[in-house]
Amino acid sequence: MQLLRIDTSTRIHDSHSRKVADEFQKQWKSINPAGKVVHRDLVKNPPPHLSDLTIQGFYTPEEAKTPELKDALKLSDEFIAELKASDTVVISLPMYNFGIPSSLKAYIDHISRVNQTFEITEQGVFKPLISTVRKIVFITATGAVFSNPQMQALDFMTPYLKTIFGFLGITNMQVLAIEGSSMDPAAFEKSKADVSRKILEWAD
Ligand SMILES: Cc1cc2nc3c(=O)[nH]c(=O)nc-3n(C[C@H](O)[C@H](O)[C@H](O)COP(=O)(O)O)c2cc1C
């Protein structure tokens, strides 16, 4: 069993999303004592934006890839291999400016790759190629409370995550939302308690 944990909050020490990811990992490890945890910290080791060469590599057939193109694909190859080798993926993230952190977007750009994680059939239909990941859990932290119906239209984070990971084939998803960290202390405390309870159900 392998858990892939990805952290993305720029705040290393006081981050709510990182703290909940610690709880999740601890619970997962107690259920899977022999399981392996692979940890990617996208703040301590930020993935670069895609380069011209990396994109050329994405669209060059294997037999035509030069050593330079192969080199430009190394990080993408590594990310995809470890993602496909994982049973469970947990991503902790803050909302920044109504969306996901840019480091996570850069990561997603490296793993969303034609003929590796999705394909386009002869009929021009998109087909996902990740079939090995059993479950993905998003631990989100927001300053405002997006479970309020009047706020939902401003959430460009959760719908995007569901769309892109579903597109790649990971459809068993759970969102553990810590809300109101800077705007609503009561909602914040309640969401933290809810999330801790859900971790006991979901971290298997
Ligand atoms: C640059 C920046 C942008 C933010 N943008 C939003 C936002 O659009 N909506 C929101 O609800 N909270 C926003 N916040 C608040 C964070 O989402 C909130 O503090 C969250 O708890 C951060 O996650 P962390 O505790 O894991 O670091 C923003 C915070 C920062 C630093």
The ligand as a Tripos MOL2 file, in Angstrom:
@<TRIPOS>MOLECULE
LIG
   31    33     1     0     0
SMALL
NO_CHARGES

@<TRIPOS>ATOM
      1 C1         -2.4840   35.0620   -0.6360 C.3       1 LIG1
      2 C2         -3.7080   34.5610    0.0480 C.ar      1 LIG1
      3 C3         -4.9080   34.5280   -0.6330 C.ar      1 LIG1
      4 C4         -6.0550   34.0490   -0.0070 C.ar      1 LIG1
      5 N1         -7.2110   33.9860   -0.7120 N.ar      1 LIG1
      6 C5         -8.3240   33.5090   -0.1210 C.ar      1 LIG1
      7 C6         -9.5610   33.4260   -0.8430 C.ar      1 LIG1
      8 O1         -9.6580   33.7450   -2.0020 O.2       1 LIG1
      9 N2        -10.6490   32.9600   -0.1760 N.ar      1 LIG1
     10 C7        -10.5940   32.5530    1.1250 C.ar      1 LIG1
     11 O2        -11.6010   32.1100    1.6520 O.2       1 LIG1
     12 N3         -9.4330   32.5940    1.8260 N.ar      1 LIG1
     13 C8         -8.3150   33.0740    1.2350 C.ar      1 LIG1
     14 N4         -7.1320   33.1290    1.9380 N.ar      1 LIG1
     15 C9         -7.1140   32.5970    3.3160 C.3       1 LIG1
     16 C10        -6.5400   31.1730    3.3570 C.3       1 LIG1
     17 O3         -7.2140   30.3200    2.4740 O.3       1 LIG1
     18 C11        -6.6660   30.6450    4.7740 C.3       1 LIG1
     19 O4         -5.8800   31.4580    5.6350 O.3       1 LIG1
     20 C12        -6.2300   29.2070    4.9200 C.3       1 LIG1
     21 O5         -6.3970   28.8060    6.2650 O.3       1 LIG1
     22 C13        -4.7820   29.0180    4.5090 C.3       1 LIG1
     23 O6         -4.4330   27.6560    4.5880 O.3       1 LIG1
     24 P1         -3.3170   27.1580    5.6150 P.3       1 LIG1
     25 O7         -3.8540   27.4630    6.9950 O.co2     1 LIG1
     26 O8         -3.1720   25.7120    5.3700 O.co2     1 LIG1
     27 O9         -2.0560   27.9290    5.3250 O.co2     1 LIG1
     28 C14        -5.9860   33.6120    1.3300 C.ar      1 LIG1
     29 C15        -4.7710   33.6510    2.0200 C.ar      1 LIG1
     30 C16        -3.6410   34.1270    1.3860 C.ar      1 LIG1
     31 C17        -2.3330   34.1600    2.1610 C.3       1 LIG1
@<TRIPOS>BOND
     1     1     2 1
     2     2     3 ar
     3     2    30 ar
     4     3     4 ar
     5     4     5 ar
     6     4    28 ar
     7     5     6 ar
     8     6     7 ar
     9     6    13 1
    10     7     8 2
    11     7     9 ar
    12     9    10 ar
    13    10    11 2
    14    10    12 ar
    15    12    13 ar
    16    13    14 ar
    17    14    15 1
    18    14    28 ar
    19    15    16 1
    20    16    17 1
    21    16    18 1
    22    18    19 1
    23    18    20 1
    24    20    21 1
    25    20    22 1
    26    22    23 1
    27    23    24 1
    28    24    25 2
    29    24    26 1
    30    24    27 1
    31    28    29 ar
    32    29    30 ar
    33    30    31 1
@<TRIPOS>SUBSTRUCTURE
     1 LIG1         1 GROUP 0 **** ****
